[in-house]
Amino acid sequence: MAVKSPVIDKFGVVPPSYHEKHLKLNFQNLSGKESHKARPSFSITEEFILKFNQTQNSTEEEELLEIARKHILRCKRKLGLKTLGSGKHVHLPAAWTEVIYLAQCKGEIQDEALNMLYASLDHACFDYDHLPALFFVAESVLHRLCCDAFLKTYLYSVEIKLTKIGYLVFLRLFIFFLHGHLESFKQHLLRLQPYLYALSLSEESYYKYPNIFSNVLFILKTSEIICKRELPSESIFGPAENEERYEDIDSDMVGYEVNHLLWHCVAAWSCVQNNSPQLKDVLEHLIVHKTQLQKKCWLDSVLALLILGEAAKLNMACLKALMDLVRDFFSSIMSVQNQEESCKVDDFSWAWNVVYPYTTILAEICLYAATSDLRKTAFVGFCDCKSSQKNILPMDKSEKQPELQETSILNLLEYFSSKMSDNCDQVVWIGYYGLVYNLVKMSWVLQGDEEQDGLRNIIWQTLQKTKDSEKDVRIQNAINIAQAELNDSTDPFTRYSTKVSSNVGEEVFSKYIGWRIANALSKLFFPSTGAPVLPLKKPSIKGDQTKHLNKKQESMKKKVLHFTVREHPSLTELPMFPYPDFFTKADKELAKIIDHHWQEELKVRQREDAICEAQELKDKELEKKNHFQEIMKKREEKLHKQTKPYELPPRTEIQGHVLVMPPTSYGTLASS
């Protein structure tokens, strides 16, 4: 997208040229303070971007495109896309900055740069040194949305990608906020304020597109909470909505109050990771707090479902708890919506903010769960009924509307399709939209996967029935927008003859961010003794500063969380150590496990060999004894003697020193 330079006075947004120069300078200065690692100067300049976007010469255009492709390859290496962000060659802050600049080049370079950035933000670990770059990316994305996207008449696929990247960035910032790491970044938060205000004015334009609207509202909600805490006097957000959450917080524990439901979901994930037998008790306690999913402060609910969804990818009990939790949530919402005669009912206009992410979580479980049973259950449900497979979608609107028994994909499709109408509840059409939108992307991801042809076929059948029978424009838009996001306007379900590249679908869904967040929160809620909550790469500290730092870290921990052991009696029963980092300790732990099992197997083999040798020796002795007895028996039968062969008879003394031997069959022997 070409660089534009209009001044938007009502939003207080400065021209892009000013924005880019000052952000770049600000990032380089700040990152130099935060890290000692040498950083190369950026070769992607504003002049190169302008030249790339404005050139009309075909030869020069080809040369610039080749240079941009080389930058893309170098950024891929720095991002560590093939190693999940790990390795000596990886430098994420520098790579994120370069990719953001590359994303201003129009055409295929822009698309590839945004896809790379999204994939990196999905799988990258949490590190304190990433914060300056994260704020840089956040400000750049918001600037592109406010200064470029708002000026467009139509919705563009780049706009969808920018909001997805913004969602991941602010999700990461919120996790750092929970750990208390944003206190020194107040200036960065202040710089985001004008853009956030401009973004809040765009809600109406995105209302018809829940996939974008959900990301925009998430960005605004996290910013509201962070800015209220870090910038209480300067925040642009009003104090009305969440004020009640902070009234009862002690003065020495001024921080974000952790939702009980979120806490128990993290505990369940920790139990699954550590194979703890306490998982059953944790899930029972989790269901007790199911009503917290109905609170208007929906951000914790979304995080709770995200983390429980990660546990559900590995454990069937967690999947059942997740689906039961959402089923009760649906039942509560619909029962309230049906009470039209009641004068006082709860306002659940925010509920779709929980429903839509749940449809994405279900889709990710169907694609990435550890076993086929988990994937099938998330799609079909626990009740493997013929009716759910026979009548995939949709049912006749004139028939009796079904009750929601389960919250699998097929059950929800049937339920939502039966309630669709022009004036249906917002939760219904947005939930239906989310399911269809994610089914299109699931079908795209499963291209070429022969092992999951069955799942792809049933998705294809479901979508075909939806396209043929559902005439609602909102649901048809879900299919069209999903196809546009995949950069292909053709039907992705009929491209069997097209060869699918190996990296198709890598940037369609978030594969790793849920695991990263669950791991980071488990370290926060259940920290091991002496272990840092998040890896902090700070300059070396002098001895006289150690006491001051320890006091600061203690006060930080006190400021972040607001729950006690008394509030959570199961806290002491849960494992109080984090799951080892997969990328740094997996090989070492695997080697230990292999060595342990090998030593045990060696001991078993040695015992078995010793038993076999003893048995063989015993058998040989028994065989030798039997053989000797057989020889002696034959000798006795022939010679009527019981002496052994070659055995001399006993001596007998006779007068005159004559030794007389017993008579033998060979005669009498005498000696003088």
HUGI-V67278 format. One record per residue. RES is the residue in one letter. D_LAST is the distance of its C-alpha to the last C-alpha in whole Angstrom. Layout:
# HUGI-V67278
res: [RES/RES]
d_last: [D_LAST/D_LAST]
This chain:
# HUGI-V67278
res: [M/A/V/K/S/P/V/I/D/K/F/G/V/V/P/P/S/Y/H/E/K/H/L/K/L/N/F/Q/N/L/S/G/K/E/S/H/K/A/R/P/S/F/S/I/T/E/E/F/I/L/K/F/N/Q/T/Q/N/S/T/E/E/E/E/L/L/E/I/A/R/K/H/I/L/R/C/K/R/K/L/G/L/K/T/L/G/S/G/K/H/V/H/L/P/A/A/W/T/E/V/I/Y/L/A/Q/C/K/G/E/I/Q/D/E/A/L/N/M/L/Y/A/S/L/D/H/A/C/F/D/Y/D/H/L/P/A/L/F/F/V/A/E/S/V/L/H/R/L/C/C/D/A/F/L/K/T/Y/L/Y/S/V/E/I/K/L/T/K/I/G/Y/L/V/F/L/R/L/F/I/F/F/L/H/G/H/L/E/S/F/K/Q/H/L/L/R/L/Q/P/Y/L/Y/A/L/S/L/S/E/E/S/Y/Y/K/Y/P/N/I/F/S/N/V/L/F/I/L/K/T/S/E/I/I/C/K/R/E/L/P/S/E/S/I/F/G/P/A/E/N/E/E/R/Y/E/D/I/D/S/D/M/V/G/Y/E/V/N/H/L/L/W/H/C/V/A/A/W/S/C/V/Q/N/N/S/P/Q/L/K/D/V/L/E/H/L/I/V/H/K/T/Q/L/Q/K/K/C/W/L/D/S/V/L/A/L/L/I/L/G/E/A/A/K/L/N/M/A/C/L/K/A/L/M/D/L/V/R/D/F/F/S/S/I/M/S/V/Q/N/Q/E/E/S/C/K/V/D/D/F/S/W/A/W/N/V/V/Y/P/Y/T/T/I/L/A/E/I/C/L/Y/A/A/T/S/D/L/R/K/T/A/F/V/G/F/C/D/C/K/S/S/Q/K/N/I/L/P/M/D/K/S/E/K/Q/P/E/L/Q/E/T/S/I/L/N/L/L/E/Y/F/S/S/K/M/S/D/N/C/D/Q/V/V/W/I/G/Y/Y/G/L/V/Y/N/L/V/K/M/S/W/V/L/Q/G/D/E/E/Q/D/G/L/R/N/I/I/W/Q/T/L/Q/K/T/K/D/S/E/K/D/V/R/I/Q/N/A/I/N/I/A/Q/A/E/L/N/D/S/T/D/P/F/T/R/Y/S/T/K/V/S/S/N/V/G/E/E/V/F/S/K/Y/I/G/W/R/I/A/N/A/L/S/K/L/F/F/P/S/T/G/A/P/V/L/P/L/K/K/P/S/I/K/G/D/Q/T/K/H/L/N/K/K/Q/E/S/M/K/K/K/V/L/H/F/T/V/R/E/H/P/S/L/T/E/L/P/M/F/P/Y/P/D/F/F/T/K/A/D/K/E/L/A/K/I/I/D/H/H/W/Q/E/E/L/K/V/R/Q/R/E/D/A/I/C/E/A/Q/E/L/K/D/K/E/L/E/K/K/N/H/F/Q/E/I/M/K/K/R/E/E/K/L/H/K/Q/T/K/P/Y/E/L/P/P/R/T/E/I/Q/G/H/V/L/V/M/P/P/T/S/Y/G/T/L/A/S/S]
d_last: [132/134/135/138/140/143/144/143/145/145/141/142/139/139/139/136/136/137/134/131/132/132/129/127/128/127/124/123/124/122/119/119/119/116/114/112/111/113/115/117/120/122/123/124/128/131/133/130/130/134/133/131/133/136/136/137/136/133/131/131/130/127/126/127/125/122/122/122/119/117/118/117/113/113/114/112/109/110/111/107/108/104/103/105/106/103/102/103/105/107/110/112/115/116/115/117/120/120/120/123/125/124/125/128/128/129/128/124/123/125/123/119/120/121/118/115/117/117/113/112/114/112/108/109/107/110/110/113/113/115/118/120/119/120/123/124/123/125/128/128/127/130/132/131/132/135/137/136/135/138/140/139/140/137/134/131/128/127/129/126/124/125/125/122/121/123/121/118/119/121/118/116/119/119/115/116/119/116/114/117/117/121/122/122/124/127/129/127/128/132/132/131/134/136/134/133/137/137/134/135/139/137/136/138/138/134/134/134/131/128/125/127/129/126/125/128/128/125/126/129/127/124/127/129/126/125/129/130/127/127/130/132/135/136/134/137/135/137/135/136/133/130/132/130/127/127/129/126/124/123/125/122/120/123/121/121/120/117/117/115/114/113/111/109/109/107/105/104/103/101/99/99/98/95/94/95/95/98/100/101/103/104/106/107/109/110/112/113/115/117/120/120/120/124/125/128/126/124/122/119/119/118/116/114/114/113/110/109/109/106/104/105/104/100/100/102/103/105/107/108/109/111/112/113/115/117/118/119/121/123/123/125/127/128/129/131/133/134/136/139/141/139/142/139/136/133/134/131/132/130/127/127/125/122/122/122/119/117/118/117/114/113/113/111/108/109/108/105/103/100/99/101/101/103/105/106/107/109/111/111/110/108/109/108/111/112/116/115/114/117/120/119/122/125/126/130/132/134/131/130/128/124/123/121/117/115/116/114/116/117/118/120/121/122/124/126/127/128/130/132/136/138/139/135/133/132/129/128/130/128/125/125/126/123/121/122/122/119/118/119/117/114/115/115/112/110/111/108/106/104/102/105/107/107/109/111/112/113/115/117/118/119/121/123/124/125/127/129/130/130/134/134/135/133/130/130/131/127/126/128/128/124/124/126/124/121/123/124/127/125/123/120/119/119/118/115/115/116/112/112/111/108/110/112/113/111/114/116/114/112/109/108/110/110/106/107/110/107/105/107/109/105/105/108/108/104/103/100/100/101/101/105/107/108/106/109/109/111/111/109/110/110/109/112/113/110/111/114/113/110/114/115/112/112/116/116/113/115/118/117/115/117/114/112/109/111/113/110/107/105/105/102/100/100/98/99/98/100/98/96/99/97/98/97/94/93/90/89/88/87/84/83/83/81/79/78/78/75/73/73/72/69/68/68/66/64/63/63/60/58/58/58/55/53/54/52/49/49/49/47/44/45/45/41/40/42/40/37/37/39/35/33/36/35/31/31/34/32/28/29/27/28/26/27/26/23/22/19/18/18/14/13/11/10/11/8/7/5/8/10/12/16/17/19/21/19/17/13/11/7/4/0]
